[in-house]
């Protein structure tokens, strides 16, 4: 028998949960289909949020001219077959799973077909395409982020499925447990529901459901609280310079045995919350995280505890975090941002250059405009006084301005 998650996979957009911005009545993909236009796109988001279901529904509307390609295991030869088939259709869709794993030679082969519109690709990935996908592919696609599925979304889906499948009714505490234990992954939650439905009505209680789910419940702590809430509490404790609270939440996170997630969060906190307040901490935390991954549990708790305490007790500065966020915001809002001509260092007719080479001037500094005219008076970086390193930066920058 096919698994429940496979049997009830959405057949139309109305069955997709949590993604109305894409496939709801006013969703961008809905609008594309209404106008009979599908553009190359990349859908990215966490596992079990509906990426494959959306792609499959689009594919079902063009069954003869839709193909599938898995970038992690399919060969270039298969892509050539798809490209050859495209010659016989006006619109050919190629769904590329794990597009972030696509090899360079396959990308190079694919690009002209996407460029000309011979192939319309729908890339699927759990990775952020702005970081993990080849820029040449990315620039030819619309990038759409999938929403994370909430606990409430999962509970509503479970209730609907219980009715449609004729399962025994389940109490709210069981449904909440499954939603949290699945880490709000639709596929995992449905698999857990299917296993739980094997219990007779008189045996259908929370303790028996926990016993059936077994190790699948590793994404929650012993009190059934949300995994991500605990992670957030740890980061906020680090940011708030409370090493005791940070260690407490680390201990709870260690129950999940998800070392990769924990180390990613600590590295992010290092550069978001401590930053230039203590620039030497970056290599220390990275080394501790690598040690934790190499050691594995239970010994991994030692370097992770070291890192958490180091972060929590360190001077804090989010100056680099706010600087890059504001710069990105300006990129999205401004239209004219030409690089000043003298910065490009192009030779003039006189044989001279307008660019002033700072090392040719006293103290290695000469005043000249580097930002585009539309931003010439903008200040993104404002050093803080929380750490000695950044205080020295502030003093140096003030000297240059003087």
VENQUI-V120070 format. One line per field, one symbol per residue. phi: phi as a letter, one per 20 degrees, with the letter a starting at -180 (. if undefined). psi: psi as a letter, one per 20 degrees, with the letter a starting at -180 (. if undefined). burial: I if it has 16 or more other ideal C-beta (glycine too) atoms within 10 Angstrom, else O. A space follows every 10 residues. Layout:
phi: ???
psi: ???
burial: ???
//
This chain:
phi: .ffggffdgg dbffefdmcf fdcfgdfffg fgffelcceg bcdcrfgmdo ffffffffff fcfeddccbd fecfefffff fffffffecf cddcedflff efffffffff gfffgenfcd dcecbeefff dddggffffd cedceefffe ffgfffffff fgffemfffd fgffffffff fellegffff ffffffffff gfeecffffg fffmffefec efemefgfff fffffffffe ldfffffgff gfffffmeff fffffffffg eedelffbff fgffffffff fffffmeefg fffffgfffg ffeegdbdff ffffffffff gfdeddbffg gfffmefeff nddefeegfe dgmmbbfaed fggfcfdfce ecfddfcfff fffgffffff ff
psi: pqqghghkpp irhhipqjkh igjahjqhhg hghhjkppqp rppqrrqkij ghgghhgghh imhhkpqqpo ihhqrhhhhg gghhhhhiqg oppoooqlhi jpqghhghhh ghhggijhpo qnqpqiqohi hiqphgghij qppppqqqpr hhgggggggg ggghikrqqq rhhgghgggg hikkpggggh ggggghiiqq gijnrgghgg hghciijijq ahjjqpghgg gghgghhghj lnhggghghg ghhhhhjmhg gghghhhghg ighgcihmii hghghghggh gghghrqihh hghggggggg ghjqqqpkhh ghghghghgh hhhqholppp hhhikqprhi jrqhppohij qpjkppprph qqhijhjqog pnqrjhqhgh hhgggghhgg h.
burial: OOOIIOOIII OOIOOIIIIO OIIOOOIOIO OIOOOOOIOI IIIIIOOIII IIIIIIIIIO OOOOIIIIIO IOOIOOOOIO OIIOOIOOOO OIIIIIIIII IIOOOIIOOI OOIIOOOIII IIIIIOOOIO OOIIOOIIOI IOOIOIIOIO IOIIIOIIOO IIOOOOIOOI OOOIIIIIII IIIIIIIIII IIIIIIIOIO OOOIOOOOII OIIOOIIOII IOOOOIIOOI IOIIIOIIIO OOIOIIIIII IIIIOIOIIO OIIOIIIOII IIIIIIIIIO IOOIIOOIIO IIOOOOOOOI IOIIIIIIII IIOIIIIIII OOIOOOOOOO OOOOOOOOOO OOOOOOOOOO OOOOOOOOOO OOOOOOOOOO OIOOIOOOOO OOIIOIIOII OOIOOOOOOO OO
//
